[in-house]
Amino acid sequence: MNKITIITGHYGSGKTNLAVNLAVQASREGKSVTVVDLDIVNPYFRTADFKTLFGENNIKLIAPDFANSNLDIPSIQFDLEQIAESEDCLIIDVGGDDAGAVALGRYAEALAAYGDNVDMLYVINQRRYLTSTPDEAVALMYEIENVSRMKHTAIVNNTNLGNETTLEIIQDSEEFASEISVRTGIPVMFTAFPEDCAELTDNPDAYPVKIYVKPLWEI
C-alpha cells in the first residue's frame, strides 16, 4: 500500500468497507494509520461509523464536522499535508459519484506533491445500479476525475450482492472488470472476495475482505 490511498466509487460499490479493511490491515502490520472520511454526501455507511473499531486498532479517524448527526453538512477542516507527513498510511474515503468527489478536489494540488506515493482506486460493483455496464462505470470514473482534478491509478473489482454474494457472482464479474481496464488503460489492482469466498478461489489477485459495513436492518 502506498503512503496515500484514495478510494472512490459509486454509492453501494463497497468503497467504505474496503477502506476499513485496508486501514485495519495496515495497522496490524505495525503502520501508523489515519483515515479521512470525505463522504460529505451520504449519511449512511461511512467510515465515521467505525470509531470503536478504529480505536481498538489504534487508527486515527478524521471526519467532517457534525458527522453522524442531523447537522451533517459539508464542513471539512483539517490539514491534509500535515497528516500525510506524520503517518505511514493515509486512507481517504471519498463520497460516492462525482458530487462526492468535489471535496477531494480542494486537496488535489496538495496530493499531487506526493506523486507516485498516491494510489487513487476506483471501486466497481457490477451488481450495483448505474454501474452495471462498462459504459456506465467508465463514464462515472471520468466524471469523478473531472470534478476531483485527479486521475485514478487502479481499479478494484468489488462486485458483490451483500450477504447473497457467491463465488460465481464474483468470478462472473472478472470479464466486466477487465473490459473497464482495457477501455481506461488502468490496471485492476485486485478483486475483493468476502473471506468465505476467498478460501474457495484460485485467483492470484484475490483480496479477502471482512464485512464491516452491515445493512441497516442488521445493525
Secondary structure, 3 states (H helix, E strand, C coil): CCCEEEEEECCCCCHHHHHHHHHHHHHHCCCCEEEEEECCCCCCCCHHHHHHHHHHCCEEEECCCCCCCCCCCCCCCCCHHHHHHHCCEEEEEECCHHHHCHHHHCCHHHHHCCHHHEEEEEEECCCCCCCCCHHHHHHHHHHHHHHHCCCCCEEEECCCCHHHCCHHHHHHCHHHHHHHHHHHCCCEEEEEEEHHHHCCCCCCCEEEECCCCCCHHHC
